[in-house]
Amino acid sequence: MEKNNVLKSWVEQYSEPLLKRAAYVLSDKDTAKDIVQDVFLAAFSSYESFEGKSKPLTWLMAILNRKVSDFYRKKYHSEPHIKLDHFFDETGSWNNNEVLNDWDSSGKETHLLDDDDFNTTLEDCIEDLPSRWKIPLKMYYLQEKKAQEVSQELEISTTNLWKILQRSRLQLRECLDNNWFRKS
């Protein structure tokens, strides 16, 4: 089969699973569509390197992963420096010690991930994170990449990654406290 026909067939067969995965890791349907389009352009450009040792979807997903990583790396490095004034005072002490308190252990949060409203609140809280925190958080927790891999892709140290993830979790906790637990 001719290259153009093969790629046309792939677009018809694999656009939906690629778009679903891209939308999941990017949390933005429009960006996901752009990335999937880039995947097919890259597949067209490097079609000759596809040896058929894997399924076409596997190969396209690998391209998608690289495109998503490139997107996050570019976005991560274009964001301005993040200030932590919100969490700490000028002496380095916590501004609000409530962030250190345990949530209510009455059991109501034990099945929160089964609650659609909670998941919506959690997704909103994740989207409210600064990009420099959101990107590593999504790569590590949603894409389930290893810390070393995330660090390499974002060109940051592993120590910096752990600090970013910790700060992200603190901000998520505060957001969930304000938008879910105190409203319940």
Summary of the structure (lengths in Angstrom):
residues: 184
radius of gyration: 20.0
end to end distance: 59.3
largest distance: 68.4
contacts: 464
relative contact order: 0.10
helix: 71%
strand: 1%
